[in-house]
Amino acid sequence: MSTTQVPAFAAITTATRYPVFTRIASSCKDGYDLDLDTLFEFGLRPLLDGIALIIEAA
């Protein structure tokens, strides 16, 4: 994480507005290793599946 984003990230993780995100972020205090390709595919696949359903229904 960029050092310029640390204050914003801290503000989000300590806010009560996003309790699930706060729990997840606090569990990663010792760091984390994210595979960005896996995360991209995780988000893209359902999006494309939804578009395919719309096209098939037309």
All heavy atoms as a GROMACS GRO file, in nm:
protein
  441
    1MET      N    1   0.085  -0.116   0.000
    1MET     CA    2   0.000   0.000   0.000
    1MET      C    3   0.090   0.123   0.000
    1MET      O    4   0.187   0.130   0.073
    1MET     CB    5  -0.091  -0.002   0.123
    1MET     CG    6  -0.175   0.120   0.137
    1MET     SD    7  -0.281   0.128   0.284
    1MET     CE    8  -0.322  -0.037   0.317
    2SER      N    9   0.051   0.217  -0.081
    2SER     CA   10   0.126   0.343  -0.087
    2SER      C   11   0.117   0.415   0.048
    2SER      O   12   0.012   0.414   0.112
    2SER     CB   13   0.069   0.430  -0.198
    2SER     OG   14   0.118   0.561  -0.188
    3THR      N   15   0.225   0.478   0.089
    3THR     CA   16   0.223   0.550   0.217
    3THR      C   17   0.127   0.667   0.214
    3THR      O   18   0.081   0.711   0.318
    3THR     CB   19   0.363   0.599   0.254
    3THR    OG1   20   0.413   0.681   0.149
    3THR    CG2   21   0.456   0.483   0.279
    4THR      N   22   0.093   0.716   0.096
    4THR     CA   23  -0.004   0.826   0.087
    4THR      C   24  -0.146   0.778   0.113
    4THR      O   25  -0.235   0.857   0.143
    4THR     CB   26   0.001   0.894  -0.050
    4THR    OG1   27  -0.029   0.798  -0.152
    4THR    CG2   28   0.137   0.955  -0.076
    5GLN      N   29  -0.169   0.648   0.106
    5GLN     CA   30  -0.303   0.592   0.127
    5GLN      C   31  -0.326   0.543   0.269
    5GLN      O   32  -0.436   0.510   0.307
    5GLN     CB   33  -0.328   0.477   0.029
    5GLN     CG   34  -0.327   0.521  -0.115
    5GLN     CD   35  -0.337   0.403  -0.208
    5GLN    OE1   36  -0.312   0.290  -0.171
    5GLN    NE2   37  -0.374   0.430  -0.331
    6VAL      N   38  -0.221   0.539   0.349
    6VAL     CA   39  -0.231   0.486   0.485
    6VAL      C   40  -0.335   0.561   0.569
    6VAL      O   41  -0.419   0.498   0.634
    6VAL     CB   42  -0.093   0.482   0.553
    6VAL    CG1   43  -0.105   0.451   0.700
    6VAL    CG2   44  -0.003   0.382   0.484
    7PRO      N   45  -0.335   0.695   0.571
    7PRO     CA   46  -0.436   0.763   0.654
    7PRO      C   47  -0.580   0.734   0.609
    7PRO      O   48  -0.667   0.711   0.694
    7PRO     CB   49  -0.403   0.912   0.636
    7PRO     CG   50  -0.259   0.915   0.594
    7PRO     CD   51  -0.239   0.790   0.514
    8ALA      N   52  -0.604   0.728   0.480
    8ALA     CA   53  -0.739   0.699   0.431
    8ALA      C   54  -0.779   0.556   0.467
    8ALA      O   55  -0.892   0.531   0.510
    8ALA     CB   56  -0.746   0.720   0.280
    9PHE      N   57  -0.687   0.463   0.451
    9PHE     CA   58  -0.715   0.323   0.486
    9PHE      C   59  -0.744   0.310   0.635
    9PHE      O   60  -0.838   0.242   0.675
    9PHE     CB   61  -0.598   0.234   0.445
    9PHE     CG   62  -0.625   0.088   0.463
    9PHE    CD1   63  -0.705   0.019   0.375
    9PHE    CD2   64  -0.569   0.018   0.570
    9PHE    CE1   65  -0.730  -0.116   0.392
    9PHE    CE2   66  -0.592  -0.116   0.587
    9PHE     CZ   67  -0.674  -0.183   0.498
   10ALA      N   68  -0.667   0.378   0.716
   10ALA     CA   69  -0.688   0.374   0.862
   10ALA      C   70  -0.825   0.432   0.898
   10ALA      O   71  -0.895   0.379   0.984
   10ALA     CB   72  -0.578   0.449   0.934
   11ALA      N   73  -0.864   0.539   0.831
   11ALA     CA   74  -0.994   0.601   0.859
   11ALA      C   75  -1.108   0.506   0.823
   11ALA      O   76  -1.206   0.495   0.897
   11ALA     CB   77  -1.007   0.731   0.782
   12ILE      N   78  -1.096   0.436   0.712
   12ILE     CA   79  -1.201   0.343   0.669
   12ILE      C   80  -1.208   0.223   0.764
   12ILE      O   81  -1.316   0.179   0.801
   12ILE     CB   82  -1.176   0.296   0.525
   12ILE    CG1   83  -1.195   0.412   0.427
   12ILE    CG2   84  -1.268   0.181   0.487
   12ILE    CD1   85  -1.149   0.382   0.286
   13THR      N   86  -1.093   0.171   0.803
   13THR     CA   87  -1.094   0.050   0.886
   13THR      C   88  -1.132   0.076   1.030
   13THR      O   89  -1.167  -0.017   1.102
   13THR     CB   90  -0.956  -0.021   0.882
   13THR    OG1   91  -0.857   0.070   0.926
   13THR    CG2   92  -0.923  -0.071   0.744
   14THR      N   93  -1.129   0.200   1.074
   14THR     CA   94  -1.172   0.229   1.211
   14THR      C   95  -1.314   0.284   1.216
   14THR      O   96  -1.370   0.296   1.324
   14THR     CB   97  -1.076   0.330   1.278
   14THR    OG1   98  -1.072   0.449   1.200
   14THR    CG2   99  -0.938   0.272   1.293
   15ALA      N  100  -1.373   0.311   1.101
   15ALA     CA  101  -1.511   0.360   1.098
   15ALA      C  102  -1.607   0.245   1.126
   15ALA      O  103  -1.577   0.129   1.102
   15ALA     CB  104  -1.541   0.420   0.960
   16THR      N  105  -1.722   0.276   1.178
   16THR     CA  106  -1.822   0.173   1.208
   16THR      C  107  -1.914   0.148   1.089
   16THR      O  108  -1.998   0.059   1.095
   16THR     CB  109  -1.907   0.215   1.329
   16THR    OG1  110  -1.970   0.340   1.302
   16THR    CG2  111  -1.821   0.226   1.454
   17ARG      N  112  -1.897   0.222   0.982
   17ARG     CA  113  -1.986   0.210   0.866
   17ARG      C  114  -1.968   0.077   0.792
   17ARG      O  115  -2.061   0.026   0.733
   17ARG     CB  116  -1.961   0.326   0.771
   17ARG     CG  117  -2.054   0.329   0.656
   17ARG     CD  118  -2.040   0.455   0.577
   17ARG     NE  119  -2.136   0.454   0.468
   17ARG     CZ  120  -2.142   0.544   0.375
   17ARG    NH1  121  -2.060   0.647   0.378
   17ARG    NH2  122  -2.231   0.536   0.278
   18TYR      N  123  -1.846   0.022   0.794
   18TYR     CA  124  -1.817  -0.101   0.721
   18TYR      C  125  -1.761  -0.208   0.817
   18TYR      O  126  -1.644  -0.238   0.814
   18TYR     CB  127  -1.716  -0.073   0.609
   18TYR     CG  128  -1.757   0.039   0.518
   18TYR    CD1  129  -1.696   0.163   0.525
   18TYR    CD2  130  -1.859   0.022   0.424
   18TYR    CE1  131  -1.733   0.267   0.442
   18TYR    CE2  132  -1.897   0.125   0.340
   18TYR     CZ  133  -1.834   0.247   0.350
   18TYR     OH  134  -1.872   0.350   0.267
   19PRO      N  135  -1.845  -0.266   0.901
   19PRO     CA  136  -1.795  -0.358   1.004
   19PRO      C  137  -1.728  -0.483   0.948
   19PRO      O  138  -1.629  -0.530   1.003
   19PRO     CB  139  -1.919  -0.392   1.086
   19PRO     CG  140  -2.034  -0.362   0.997
   19PRO     CD  141  -1.990  -0.251   0.908
   20VAL      N  142  -1.778  -0.539   0.839
   20VAL     CA  143  -1.718  -0.660   0.783
   20VAL      C  144  -1.580  -0.627   0.727
   20VAL      O  145  -1.483  -0.699   0.751
   20VAL     CB  146  -1.808  -0.722   0.675
   20VAL    CG1  147  -1.738  -0.838   0.606
   20VAL    CG2  148  -1.939  -0.768   0.735
   21PHE      N  149  -1.570  -0.516   0.655
   21PHE     CA  150  -1.440  -0.475   0.603
   21PHE      C  151  -1.342  -0.448   0.716
   21PHE      O  152  -1.225  -0.486   0.708
   21PHE     CB  153  -1.455  -0.350   0.515
   21PHE     CG  154  -1.324  -0.303   0.458
   21PHE    CD1  155  -1.266  -0.371   0.353
   21PHE    CD2  156  -1.260  -0.193   0.510
   21PHE    CE1  157  -1.145  -0.329   0.300
   21PHE    CE2  158  -1.139  -0.150   0.458
   21PHE     CZ  159  -1.082  -0.220   0.353
   22THR      N  160  -1.389  -0.387   0.822
   22THR     CA  161  -1.303  -0.360   0.937
   22THR      C  162  -1.249  -0.489   0.997
   22THR      O  163  -1.131  -0.499   1.029
   22THR     CB  164  -1.380  -0.279   1.044
   22THR    OG1  165  -1.422  -0.156   0.985
   22THR    CG2  166  -1.295  -0.251   1.165
   23ARG      N  167  -1.335  -0.591   1.012
   23ARG     CA  168  -1.290  -0.720   1.065
   23ARG      C  169  -1.188  -0.785   0.973
   23ARG      O  170  -1.086  -0.839   1.018
   23ARG     CB  171  -1.409  -0.814   1.086
   23ARG     CG  172  -1.489  -0.783   1.210
   23ARG     CD  173  -1.581  -0.897   1.249
   23ARG     NE  174  -1.657  -0.955   1.141
   23ARG     CZ  175  -1.781  -0.919   1.107
   23ARG    NH1  176  -1.844  -0.824   1.173
   23ARG    NH2  177  -1.844  -0.977   1.008
   24ILE      N  178  -1.213  -0.780   0.843
   24ILE     CA  179  -1.120  -0.841   0.748
   24ILE      C  180  -0.986  -0.768   0.750
   24ILE      O  181  -0.880  -0.830   0.756
   24ILE     CB  182  -1.179  -0.842   0.606
   24ILE    CG1  183  -1.298  -0.938   0.600
   24ILE    CG2  184  -1.074  -0.879   0.502
   24ILE    CD1  185  -1.380  -0.927   0.474
   25ALA      N  186  -0.990  -0.636   0.745
   25ALA     CA  187  -0.867  -0.557   0.742
   25ALA      C  188  -0.788  -0.576   0.871
   25ALA      O  189  -0.665  -0.584   0.869
   25ALA     CB  190  -0.899  -0.410   0.720
   26SER      N  191  -0.857  -0.584   0.984
   26SER     CA  192  -0.785  -0.599   1.111
   26SER      C  193  -0.722  -0.737   1.124
   26SER      O  194  -0.625  -0.754   1.197
   26SER     CB  195  -0.877  -0.570   1.229
   26SER     OG  196  -0.978  -0.667   1.238
   27SER      N  197  -0.773  -0.834   1.050
   27SER     CA  198  -0.712  -0.967   1.054
   27SER      C  199  -0.584  -0.974   0.971
   27SER      O  200  -0.510  -1.071   0.978
   27SER     CB  201  -0.811  -1.073   1.005
   27SER     OG  202  -0.831  -1.062   0.867
   28CYS      N  203  -0.555  -0.868   0.895
   28CYS     CA  204  -0.436  -0.865   0.808
   28CYS      C  205  -0.329  -0.771   0.862
   28CYS      O  206  -0.245  -0.723   0.786
   28CYS     CB  207  -0.476  -0.820   0.668
   28CYS     SG  208  -0.594  -0.926   0.587
   29LYS      N  209  -0.328  -0.743   0.991
   29LYS     CA  210  -0.233  -0.648   1.048
   29LYS      C  211  -0.088  -0.689   1.026
   29LYS      O  212   0.001  -0.605   1.020
   29LYS     CB  213  -0.260  -0.627   1.196
   29LYS     CG  214  -0.383  -0.545   1.220
   29LYS     CD  215  -0.400  -0.518   1.368
   29LYS     CE  216  -0.536  -0.458   1.392
   29LYS     NZ  217  -0.539  -0.322   1.423
   30ASP      N  218  -0.063  -0.818   1.015
   30ASP     CA  219   0.074  -0.865   0.993
   30ASP      C  220   0.110  -0.871   0.846
   30ASP      O  221   0.212  -0.926   0.808
   30ASP     CB  222   0.092  -1.003   1.056
   30ASP     CG  223   0.081  -0.999   1.207
   30ASP    OD1  224   0.116  -0.895   1.266
   30ASP    OD2  225   0.036  -1.099   1.266
   31GLY      N  226   0.023  -0.817   0.762
   31GLY     CA  227   0.047  -0.816   0.618
   31GLY      C  228  -0.039  -0.919   0.547
   31GLY      O  229  -0.109  -0.998   0.609
   32TYR      N  230  -0.034  -0.916   0.420
   32TYR     CA  231  -0.113  -1.006   0.338
   32TYR      C  232  -0.047  -1.018   0.202
   32TYR      O  233   0.034  -0.936   0.162
   32TYR     CB  234  -0.258  -0.956   0.323
   32TYR     CG  235  -0.266  -0.812   0.279
   32TYR    CD1  236  -0.266  -0.779   0.145
   32TYR    CD2  237  -0.271  -0.709   0.372
   32TYR    CE1  238  -0.270  -0.646   0.105
   32TYR    CE2  239  -0.277  -0.577   0.333
   32TYR     CZ  240  -0.277  -0.546   0.198
   32TYR     OH  241  -0.282  -0.416   0.159
   33ASP      N  242  -0.080  -1.123   0.133
   33ASP     CA  243  -0.026  -1.148   0.001
   33ASP      C  244  -0.145  -1.171  -0.092
   33ASP      O  245  -0.209  -1.276  -0.084
   33ASP     CB  246   0.067  -1.269   0.003
   33ASP     CG  247   0.133  -1.294  -0.131
   33ASP    OD1  248   0.139  -1.200  -0.213
   33ASP    OD2  249   0.179  -1.406  -0.154
   34LEU      N  250  -0.175  -1.074  -0.173
   34LEU     CA  251  -0.288  -1.084  -0.263
   34LEU      C  252  -0.239  -1.116  -0.404
   34LEU      O  253  -0.148  -1.052  -0.454
   34LEU     CB  254  -0.366  -0.953  -0.266
   34LEU     CG  255  -0.430  -0.909  -0.136
   34LEU    CD1  256  -0.495  -0.773  -0.152
   34LEU    CD2  257  -0.531  -1.011  -0.089
   35ASP      N  258  -0.302  -1.213  -0.466
   35ASP     CA  259  -0.274  -1.243  -0.605
   35ASP      C  260  -0.372  -1.160  -0.687
   35ASP      O  261  -0.491  -1.191  -0.695
   35ASP     CB  262  -0.294  -1.393  -0.630
   35ASP     CG  263  -0.266  -1.432  -0.774
   35ASP    OD1  264  -0.251  -1.342  -0.860
   35ASP    OD2  265  -0.257  -1.554  -0.800
   36LEU      N  266  -0.323  -1.052  -0.744
   36LEU     CA  267  -0.411  -0.958  -0.814
   36LEU      C  268  -0.479  -1.021  -0.935
   36LEU      O  269  -0.593  -0.987  -0.966
   36LEU     CB  270  -0.333  -0.833  -0.854
   36LEU     CG  271  -0.279  -0.751  -0.738
   36LEU    CD1  272  -0.206  -0.627  -0.789
   36LEU    CD2  273  -0.391  -0.710  -0.643
   37ASP      N  274  -0.414  -1.114  -1.001
   37ASP     CA  275  -0.478  -1.183  -1.114
   37ASP      C  276  -0.599  -1.263  -1.067
   37ASP      O  277  -0.704  -1.264  -1.131
   37ASP     CB  278  -0.380  -1.275  -1.186
   37ASP     CG  279  -0.274  -1.198  -1.263
   37ASP    OD1  280  -0.302  -1.083  -1.304
   37ASP    OD2  281  -0.164  -1.252  -1.282
   38THR      N  282  -0.585  -1.330  -0.952
   38THR     CA  283  -0.696  -1.407  -0.897
   38THR      C  284  -0.810  -1.315  -0.856
   38THR      O  285  -0.927  -1.344  -0.883
   38THR     CB  286  -0.649  -1.490  -0.776
   38THR    OG1  287  -0.544  -1.576  -0.818
   38THR    CG2  288  -0.761  -1.571  -0.716
   39LEU      N  289  -0.779  -1.204  -0.794
   39LEU     CA  290  -0.883  -1.108  -0.755
   39LEU      C  291  -0.954  -1.050  -0.876
   39LEU      O  292  -1.076  -1.033  -0.877
   39LEU     CB  293  -0.823  -0.995  -0.671
   39LEU     CG  294  -0.779  -1.032  -0.531
   39LEU    CD1  295  -0.710  -0.914  -0.465
   39LEU    CD2  296  -0.897  -1.078  -0.448
   40PHE      N  297  -0.878  -1.020  -0.980
   40PHE     CA  298  -0.937  -0.966  -1.103
   40PHE      C  299  -1.033  -1.067  -1.164
   40PHE      O  300  -1.145  -1.034  -1.200
   40PHE     CB  301  -0.826  -0.929  -1.202
   40PHE     CG  302  -0.879  -0.875  -1.332
   40PHE    CD1  303  -0.929  -0.746  -1.339
   40PHE    CD2  304  -0.878  -0.953  -1.446
   40PHE    CE1  305  -0.977  -0.695  -1.458
   40PHE    CE2  306  -0.927  -0.904  -1.565
   40PHE     CZ  307  -0.977  -0.775  -1.572
   41GLU      N  308  -0.988  -1.193  -1.173
   41GLU     CA  309  -1.074  -1.296  -1.229
   41GLU      C  310  -1.197  -1.319  -1.142
   41GLU      O  311  -1.307  -1.340  -1.192
   41GLU     CB  312  -0.996  -1.426  -1.243
   41GLU     CG  313  -1.077  -1.536  -1.309
   41GLU     CD  314  -1.000  -1.665  -1.327
   41GLU    OE1  315  -0.876  -1.661  -1.335
   41GLU    OE2  316  -1.066  -1.771  -1.332
   42PHE      N  317  -1.180  -1.312  -1.011
   42PHE     CA  318  -1.291  -1.330  -0.918
   42PHE      C  319  -1.401  -1.226  -0.943
   42PHE      O  320  -1.519  -1.256  -0.936
   42PHE     CB  321  -1.239  -1.318  -0.774
   42PHE     CG  322  -1.346  -1.328  -0.669
   42PHE    CD1  323  -1.401  -1.450  -0.635
   42PHE    CD2  324  -1.391  -1.214  -0.603
   42PHE    CE1  325  -1.498  -1.459  -0.538
   42PHE    CE2  326  -1.489  -1.223  -0.506
   42PHE     CZ  327  -1.543  -1.345  -0.473
   43GLY      N  328  -1.362  -1.104  -0.973
   43GLY     CA  329  -1.460  -1.000  -1.002
   43GLY      C  330  -1.511  -1.002  -1.144
   43GLY      O  331  -1.628  -0.972  -1.171
   44LEU      N  332  -1.425  -1.037  -1.237
   44LEU     CA  333  -1.463  -1.034  -1.378
   44LEU      C  334  -1.554  -1.149  -1.417
   44LEU      O  335  -1.649  -1.131  -1.493
   44LEU     CB  336  -1.337  -1.036  -1.465
   44LEU     CG  337  -1.358  -1.027  -1.616
   44LEU    CD1  338  -1.427  -0.896  -1.652
   44LEU    CD2  339  -1.225  -1.039  -1.688
   45ARG      N  340  -1.528  -1.267  -1.363
   45ARG     CA  341  -1.605  -1.385  -1.403
   45ARG      C  342  -1.756  -1.367  -1.380
   45ARG      O  343  -1.836  -1.388  -1.472
   45ARG     CB  344  -1.555  -1.511  -1.332
   45ARG     CG  345  -1.628  -1.638  -1.376
   45ARG     CD  346  -1.571  -1.761  -1.308
   45ARG     NE  347  -1.429  -1.776  -1.327
   45ARG     CZ  348  -1.372  -1.834  -1.433
   45ARG    NH1  349  -1.448  -1.881  -1.529
   45ARG    NH2  350  -1.240  -1.845  -1.441
   46PRO      N  351  -1.802  -1.326  -1.260
   46PRO     CA  352  -1.947  -1.310  -1.243
   46PRO      C  353  -2.004  -1.198  -1.330
   46PRO      O  354  -2.119  -1.206  -1.376
   46PRO     CB  355  -1.966  -1.279  -1.095
   46PRO     CG  356  -1.832  -1.266  -1.036
   46PRO     CD  357  -1.730  -1.308  -1.135
   47LEU      N  358  -1.926  -1.096  -1.355
   47LEU     CA  359  -1.971  -0.988  -1.442
   47LEU      C  360  -1.996  -1.042  -1.583
   47LEU      O  361  -2.102  -1.018  -1.643
   47LEU     CB  362  -1.868  -0.875  -1.445
   47LEU     CG  363  -1.898  -0.760  -1.540
   47LEU    CD1  364  -2.021  -0.685  -1.493
   47LEU    CD2  365  -1.778  -0.668  -1.549
   48LEU      N  366  -1.900  -1.116  -1.636
   48LEU     CA  367  -1.916  -1.172  -1.770
   48LEU      C  368  -2.026  -1.277  -1.775
   48LEU      O  369  -2.100  -1.286  -1.874
   48LEU     CB  370  -1.783  -1.231  -1.819
   48LEU     CG  371  -1.672  -1.129  -1.842
   48LEU    CD1  372  -1.544  -1.200  -1.884
   48LEU    CD2  373  -1.712  -1.023  -1.943
   49ASP      N  374  -2.041  -1.356  -1.670
   49ASP     CA  375  -2.150  -1.454  -1.664
   49ASP      C  376  -2.285  -1.384  -1.670
   49ASP      O  377  -2.377  -1.429  -1.738
   49ASP     CB  378  -2.141  -1.539  -1.538
   49ASP     CG  379  -2.025  -1.638  -1.542
   49ASP    OD1  380  -1.968  -1.660  -1.651
   49ASP    OD2  381  -1.990  -1.692  -1.435
   50GLY      N  382  -2.297  -1.272  -1.599
   50GLY     CA  383  -2.422  -1.196  -1.601
   50GLY      C  384  -2.451  -1.138  -1.738
   50GLY      O  385  -2.565  -1.141  -1.784
   51ILE      N  386  -2.349  -1.086  -1.802
   51ILE     CA  387  -2.367  -1.032  -1.938
   51ILE      C  388  -2.408  -1.143  -2.034
   51ILE      O  389  -2.495  -1.123  -2.119
   51ILE     CB  390  -2.239  -0.960  -1.985
   51ILE    CG1  391  -2.216  -0.834  -1.901
   51ILE    CG2  392  -2.245  -0.927  -2.134
   51ILE    CD1  393  -2.084  -0.766  -1.922
   52ALA      N  394  -2.346  -1.261  -2.019
   52ALA     CA  395  -2.381  -1.373  -2.105
   52ALA      C  396  -2.528  -1.412  -2.088
   52ALA      O  397  -2.597  -1.441  -2.187
   52ALA     CB  398  -2.291  -1.493  -2.074
   53LEU      N  399  -2.578  -1.409  -1.967
   53LEU     CA  400  -2.720  -1.440  -1.943
   53LEU      C  401  -2.812  -1.339  -2.012
   53LEU      O  402  -2.915  -1.376  -2.067
   53LEU     CB  403  -2.750  -1.445  -1.792
   53LEU     CG  404  -2.691  -1.562  -1.717
   53LEU    CD1  405  -2.714  -1.544  -1.567
   53LEU    CD2  406  -2.751  -1.692  -1.766
   54ILE      N  407  -2.773  -1.213  -2.008
   54ILE     CA  408  -2.854  -1.110  -2.074
   54ILE      C  409  -2.854  -1.131  -2.224
   54ILE      O  410  -2.959  -1.122  -2.290
   54ILE     CB  411  -2.799  -0.968  -2.038
   54ILE    CG1  412  -2.823  -0.941  -1.890
   54ILE    CG2  413  -2.862  -0.862  -2.125
   54ILE    CD1  414  -2.752  -0.816  -1.839
   55ILE      N  415  -2.739  -1.163  -2.280
   55ILE     CA  416  -2.730  -1.185  -2.426
   55ILE      C  417  -2.809  -1.308  -2.466
   55ILE      O  418  -2.882  -1.305  -2.566
   55ILE     CB  419  -2.582  -1.197  -2.467
   55ILE    CG1  420  -2.512  -1.062  -2.451
   55ILE    CG2  421  -2.569  -1.248  -2.610
   55ILE    CD1  422  -2.363  -1.066  -2.468
   56GLU      N  423  -2.797  -1.414  -2.389
   56GLU     CA  424  -2.869  -1.538  -2.420
   56GLU      C  425  -3.021  -1.518  -2.412
   56GLU      O  426  -3.095  -1.580  -2.488
   56GLU     CB  427  -2.826  -1.651  -2.328
   56GLU     CG  428  -2.684  -1.698  -2.353
   56GLU     CD  429  -2.632  -1.792  -2.245
   56GLU    OE1  430  -2.708  -1.827  -2.151
   56GLU    OE2  431  -2.514  -1.830  -2.254
   57ALA      N  432  -3.066  -1.435  -2.320
   57ALA     CA  433  -3.210  -1.413  -2.303
   57ALA      C  434  -3.267  -1.326  -2.415
   57ALA      O  435  -3.387  -1.331  -2.440
   57ALA     CB  436  -3.237  -1.348  -2.168
   58ALA      N  437  -3.183  -1.248  -2.481
   58ALA     CA  438  -3.231  -1.156  -2.586
   58ALA      C  439  -3.266  -1.228  -2.714
   58ALA      O  440  -3.236  -1.332  -2.750
   58ALA     CB  441  -3.124  -1.050  -2.615
   0.00000   0.00000   0.00000
